[in-house]
Amino acid sequence: MQLIADIAGLPKANLHYYFATKEELYRRVVQEIFEIWLDAAASFDDAPDPATGIGAYIDAKMEISRRHPNGSKVWASEVMHGAPVIQDYLEGTLRDWTDGRIAVIQAWIDAGQMAPIDPRHLLYMLWATTQHYADFGHQVATLNFGRPLSNAEWQIAKDNVKQIILRGIGAI
């Protein structure tokens, strides 16, 4: 906790005022990225069609990967280790959110607005694809001539991901 306080430029006592343990602090970090992701999903709720809803979700998730790459890496590490601290999020909030998005996607399928696919696997693909740019940012930069994607390259990446996924599900 002392090292964390030092890096944050705070007295250790101030850090302990808000977080009694490292686990509490860690849980808050994971909760913050989770809430940012949930906010990005608002695009699903009122979208008239999958191209609009899923397209906006891809845009939002890729921007989050760009602006909060370490949050995605912390989340991924936690889940890869069996989610010892956030299992309750997975079983509660994430499951409920996922079920809600599955219902929206299924409604689009039922309305003939997209191909009949398993919505759950579409969500897994969206998460994996958009978070790849954060979780494997070093690899992306290395393969991008040793530098991070520029603003224009990010836009191209977002446009390509949207086009590939939306065409694949028959939404465009």
C-alpha positions in Angstrom: 0.0 0.0 0.0 2.9 2.3 0.7 4.2 1.9 -2.9 0.7 2.6 -4.3 0.4 5.7 -2.1 3.8 6.9 -3.2 3.0 6.5 -6.9 -0.4 8.2 -6.4 1.3 11.0 -4.5 -0.8 10.5 -1.4 0.0 9.8 2.2 -0.6 6.2 3.0 -3.2 7.2 5.6 -5.3 8.8 2.9 -5.2 5.7 0.8 -6.2 3.6 3.9 -9.1 6.0 4.6 -10.8 4.9 1.4 -9.4 1.3 1.1 -8.6 -0.7 4.2 -6.8 -3.4 2.1 -5.1 -3.9 -1.2 -8.0 -6.3 -2.2 -10.5 -3.5 -1.6 -8.5 -1.1 -3.8 -8.0 -3.8 -6.5 -11.7 -4.6 -6.5 -12.5 -0.9 -7.0 -10.1 -0.8 -10.0 -11.9 -3.8 -11.6 -15.3 -2.4 -10.7 -14.4 0.9 -12.5 -13.5 -0.7 -15.8 -16.6 -2.9 -15.6 -18.8 0.1 -15.1 -17.1 1.9 -18.0 -17.9 -1.2 -20.2 -21.5 -1.3 -19.0 -21.9 2.4 -19.9 -20.7 1.6 -23.4 -23.4 -1.0 -23.8 -26.1 1.6 -23.6 -26.0 1.7 -27.4 -27.8 -1.6 -27.4 -30.8 -0.6 -25.4 -32.5 1.8 -27.7 -31.0 1.0 -31.1 -33.5 0.4 -33.8 -31.3 -2.2 -35.6 -28.2 -4.3 -35.1 -26.0 -2.2 -37.4 -26.7 0.9 -35.2 -26.5 -0.9 -31.8 -23.7 -3.2 -32.4 -21.8 -0.6 -34.5 -22.0 1.9 -31.7 -21.0 -0.7 -29.2 -17.9 -1.7 -31.2 -17.0 2.0 -31.5 -17.4 2.5 -27.7 -15.5 -0.7 -26.7 -12.6 0.1 -29.0 -12.3 3.6 -27.7 -12.3 2.2 -24.1 -9.5 -0.2 -25.2 -7.6 2.8 -26.5 -8.2 5.1 -23.5 -8.1 2.4 -20.7 -5.8 -0.4 -21.9 -4.6 -1.2 -18.4 -8.1 -1.6 -17.1 -8.8 -4.3 -19.8 -5.5 -6.0 -18.9 -6.4 -6.1 -15.2 -9.8 -7.5 -16.0 -8.4 -10.1 -18.3 -5.8 -11.2 -15.8 -8.4 -11.5 -13.1 -10.6 -13.6 -15.2 -7.8 -15.8 -16.5 -6.9 -16.5 -12.8 -10.5 -17.8 -12.1 -11.9 -14.4 -11.0 -11.0 -14.9 -7.3 -12.1 -11.3 -6.5 -14.8 -10.5 -9.0 -16.7 -13.8 -9.4 -19.7 -12.2 -7.9 -19.7 -9.6 -10.8 -19.6 -12.4 -13.3 -22.4 -14.3 -11.7 -24.6 -11.3 -11.0 -24.2 -8.0 -12.9 -22.4 -9.4 -16.0 -24.8 -12.4 -16.3 -27.8 -10.1 -16.0 -26.3 -7.6 -18.5 -25.5 -10.4 -20.9 -29.0 -11.9 -20.7 -30.4 -8.4 -21.5 -28.2 -8.0 -24.6 -29.0 -11.6 -25.7 -32.7 -10.6 -25.6 -32.0 -7.5 -27.7 -30.0 -9.5 -30.3 -32.6 -12.2 -30.4 -35.3 -9.6 -31.1 -33.2 -8.4 -34.0 -32.9 -12.0 -35.3 -36.6 -12.6 -34.8 -37.4 -9.4 -36.8 -35.2 -10.6 -39.6 -32.7 -7.8 -39.1 -29.7 -10.1 -38.9 -28.7 -13.7 -39.4 -29.9 -16.4 -36.9 -26.8 -16.9 -34.8 -26.2 -17.6 -31.1 -26.2 -14.1 -29.5 -24.0 -15.3 -26.7 -21.2 -16.2 -29.1 -21.6 -12.9 -30.8 -21.0 -11.1 -27.5 -17.9 -13.2 -26.8 -16.6 -12.3 -30.2 -17.3 -8.6 -29.7 -15.5 -8.6 -26.4 -12.5 -10.6 -27.7 -12.1 -8.4 -30.8 -12.5 -5.0 -29.2 -10.4 -5.8 -26.1 -7.6 -7.3 -28.2 -6.5 -3.8 -29.0 -5.9 -3.2 -25.3 -4.8 -6.6 -24.1 -2.4 -7.1 -27.0 -1.5 -3.5 -27.6 2.2 -4.2 -27.6 1.7 -6.8 -30.4 -0.5 -4.4 -32.4 2.1 -1.6 -32.1 5.0 -4.0 -33.0 3.1 -5.1 -36.1 2.3 -1.5 -36.9 5.9 -0.7 -37.6 6.8 -0.4 -34.0 4.4 2.4 -33.1 0.9 2.7 -31.6 -2.0 3.2 -34.0 -2.5 6.9 -34.9 -6.0 8.5 -34.7 -6.6 7.7 -38.4 -5.4 4.1 -38.0 -7.8 3.7 -35.0 -10.6 4.9 -37.1 -9.7 2.4 -39.9 -9.5 -0.4 -37.3 -12.9 0.5 -35.9 -14.4 0.7 -39.4 -12.9 -2.6 -40.4 -14.0 -4.4 -37.2 -17.6 -3.1 -37.6 -17.7 -4.0 -41.3 -16.4 -7.5 -40.7 -18.7 -8.3 -37.9 -21.8 -6.6 -39.2 -21.4 -8.1 -42.6 -20.8 -11.5 -41.0 -24.1 -11.4 -39.1 -26.0 -10.0 -42.1 -26.7 -6.7 -40.5 -25.4 -4.7 -43.5 
